[in-house]
């Protein structure tokens, strides 16, 4: 297992779909790109800035429920890549001193880890199969991430802060209708 961190949430060039970018903390500083939904991107942005909302979003609610039952999230692990989808597990410490692993979507697991402030790890097989080398990831201004620089996070920090600020503005102006999907409205987009 290798520890990874959130490098940012952005969009792939030419696409509107949000992408969660994770970076290996040490070693080759490889990156994992995980495509996520807009609600997950919003929840992740709220967690990154520790936004205080009048009511808890789903991820905070889940952590509160886990704690109400005497358990605690201690870490998350990206365990597999199956048919192009990342699989993850939540590591929970239980009130009886035991541990439990719970299967989760990677985007949810990472968001919970950011909310809780616990480590995120990726299995070496996942990194070997899906990681992008640091030199393949463009950062602010088109510069590439150089692991040997004095501050390897300097370029991506500005990018992350910009994304968080954009998401913060979007959250403050959002209405419940903004989060409705075609299945919520009872329409089938394939039949229109």
VMD Tcl script that draws the C-alpha trace (Angstrom):
set ca {
  {0.00 0.00 0.00}
  {1.14 3.51 -0.79}
  {-0.26 6.61 0.87}
  {-1.93 9.05 -1.53}
  {-3.38 12.52 -1.11}
  {-5.95 14.63 -2.90}
  {-4.13 16.74 -5.48}
  {-7.32 18.39 -6.66}
  {-10.65 18.12 -8.40}
  {-10.92 19.42 -11.91}
  {-12.17 18.55 -15.34}
  {-10.53 16.61 -18.10}
  {-9.80 18.86 -21.04}
  {-12.79 18.80 -23.39}
  {-15.13 17.23 -20.83}
  {-17.51 18.55 -18.21}
  {-17.15 15.48 -15.97}
  {-15.29 16.13 -12.70}
  {-12.06 14.23 -12.13}
  {-10.59 13.54 -8.70}
  {-6.80 13.57 -8.91}
  {-4.89 11.65 -6.23}
  {-1.10 11.89 -5.90}
  {1.25 9.40 -4.32}
  {2.85 11.10 -1.30}
  {6.33 9.60 -1.75}
  {8.25 7.51 -4.22}
  {7.43 8.08 -7.87}
  {4.65 10.54 -6.98}
  {2.35 8.86 -9.46}
  {-1.20 10.12 -9.96}
  {-4.57 8.39 -10.09}
  {-7.41 10.04 -12.01}
  {-10.87 8.99 -10.86}
  {-13.94 10.26 -12.70}
  {-16.62 11.29 -10.21}
  {-20.08 12.83 -10.29}
  {-20.91 16.48 -9.65}
  {-22.49 15.75 -6.22}
  {-19.33 13.91 -5.14}
  {-17.17 16.80 -6.37}
  {-19.30 19.23 -4.37}
  {-19.10 17.08 -1.23}
  {-15.34 16.74 -1.62}
  {-14.91 20.50 -2.03}
  {-17.01 21.12 1.09}
  {-14.84 18.65 3.01}
  {-11.58 20.18 1.77}
  {-12.50 23.64 3.00}
  {-14.23 22.31 6.15}
  {-17.34 24.21 5.14}
  {-19.89 24.62 7.90}
  {-23.26 23.94 6.38}
  {-26.63 24.37 8.11}
  {-27.37 20.65 7.66}
  {-24.89 17.81 7.09}
  {-24.34 16.52 3.59}
  {-24.54 12.75 3.10}
  {-20.86 12.07 3.78}
  {-20.86 13.99 7.07}
  {-24.14 12.29 8.00}
  {-22.59 8.86 7.40}
  {-19.58 9.67 9.58}
  {-21.87 10.98 12.34}
  {-23.94 7.76 12.16}
  {-20.80 5.59 12.33}
  {-19.64 7.53 15.40}
  {-23.10 7.29 16.99}
  {-22.70 3.50 16.90}
  {-19.33 3.72 18.62}
  {-17.13 3.20 15.56}
  {-14.63 5.50 13.87}
  {-13.24 5.75 10.35}
  {-9.48 5.23 10.58}
  {-8.52 5.08 6.91}
  {-9.57 4.24 3.39}
  {-7.91 1.99 0.86}
  {-8.21 1.85 -2.92}
  {-8.08 -1.91 -3.31}
  {-8.81 -2.81 -6.92}
  {-9.53 -1.63 -10.42}
  {-12.27 -3.78 -11.99}
  {-13.54 -3.05 -15.49}
  {-12.24 0.51 -15.24}
  {-13.89 1.20 -11.87}
  {-11.94 1.80 -8.69}
  {-13.00 -0.21 -5.65}
  {-12.30 0.96 -2.12}
  {-12.71 -0.12 1.47}
  {-13.38 1.91 4.59}
  {-11.41 0.83 7.65}
  {-13.52 1.21 10.79}
  {-12.40 0.82 14.40}
  {-15.32 -0.55 16.41}
  {-16.29 0.16 20.00}
  {-15.30 -3.37 21.06}
  {-11.71 -2.76 19.92}
  {-12.14 -4.65 16.66}
  {-11.89 -3.50 13.09}
  {-14.19 -3.80 10.12}
  {-13.68 -3.20 6.42}
  {-16.65 -1.88 4.44}
  {-16.76 -1.82 0.64}
  {-17.26 1.66 -0.88}
  {-17.04 3.62 -4.09}
  {-13.64 5.28 -4.40}
  {-15.11 8.80 -4.62}
  {-17.16 8.27 -1.46}
  {-14.23 6.72 0.39}
  {-11.91 9.61 -0.46}
  {-14.54 12.19 0.49}
  {-15.09 10.47 3.85}
  {-11.33 10.39 4.44}
  {-11.05 14.12 3.74}
  {-13.99 14.82 6.10}
  {-12.41 12.66 8.82}
  {-8.80 13.68 8.18}
  {-7.64 10.07 7.94}
  {-5.12 8.45 5.59}
  {-5.88 7.33 2.04}
  {-3.91 4.41 0.66}
  {-3.77 2.76 -2.75}
  {-2.83 -0.85 -3.34}
  {0.39 -1.18 -5.35}
  {-1.47 -3.22 -7.99}
  {-3.93 -0.33 -8.47}
  {-1.07 2.14 -8.84}
  {0.81 -0.14 -11.23}
  {-2.25 -0.61 -13.42}
  {-3.83 2.85 -13.41}
  {-1.33 5.47 -12.27}
  {-0.08 8.27 -14.43}
  {3.55 9.31 -13.96}
  {4.09 12.72 -12.40}
  {5.51 14.00 -15.70}
  {2.22 13.21 -17.50}
  {0.09 15.47 -15.30}
  {-0.04 19.11 -16.34}
  {-0.45 21.65 -13.58}
  {-1.05 25.39 -13.47}
  {0.22 27.19 -16.55}
  {0.99 23.93 -18.35}
  {4.04 23.23 -16.19}
  {4.59 19.65 -15.19}
  {4.86 18.42 -11.64}
  {8.51 17.89 -10.82}
  {8.99 15.71 -7.75}
  {12.52 17.03 -7.28}
  {11.47 20.67 -6.90}
  {11.87 22.33 -3.51}
  {8.07 22.49 -3.09}
  {6.39 19.88 -5.30}
  {2.90 20.97 -4.19}
  {3.29 24.67 -5.01}
  {1.88 24.48 -8.53}
  {-1.06 22.26 -7.64}
  {-1.99 24.15 -4.49}
  {-3.08 27.21 -6.48}
  {-5.08 24.97 -8.80}
  {-6.80 23.23 -5.89}
  {-7.59 26.55 -4.19}
  {-9.10 27.87 -7.43}
  {-11.26 24.76 -7.84}
  {-12.35 24.91 -4.19}
  {-13.29 28.58 -4.54}
  {-15.33 27.84 -7.67}
  {-17.12 24.99 -5.91}
  {-17.68 27.13 -2.81}
  {-19.38 29.77 -4.97}
  {-21.46 27.12 -6.72}
  {-22.50 25.66 -3.34}
  {-23.56 29.03 -2.01}
  {-25.78 29.63 -5.06}
  {-27.07 26.04 -5.39}
  {-30.70 25.05 -5.02}
  {-32.11 21.53 -4.56}
  {-33.13 21.52 -8.25}
  {-29.45 21.78 -9.22}
  {-28.88 18.28 -7.82}
  {-31.82 16.55 -9.49}
  {-31.06 13.87 -12.03}
  {-33.22 12.54 -14.85}
  {-34.20 9.63 -12.60}
  {-35.38 12.10 -9.91}
  {-37.76 13.80 -12.33}
  {-39.16 10.52 -13.64}
  {-38.00 11.19 -17.20}
  {-35.94 8.81 -19.23}
  {-33.30 10.74 -21.21}
  {-33.06 7.86 -23.72}
  {-36.74 8.29 -24.66}
  {-36.64 12.03 -25.32}
}
mol new
graphics top color blue
foreach p $ca { graphics top sphere $p radius 0.5 }
foreach p [lrange $ca 0 end-1] q [lrange $ca 1 end] { graphics top cylinder $p $q radius 0.2 }
display resetview
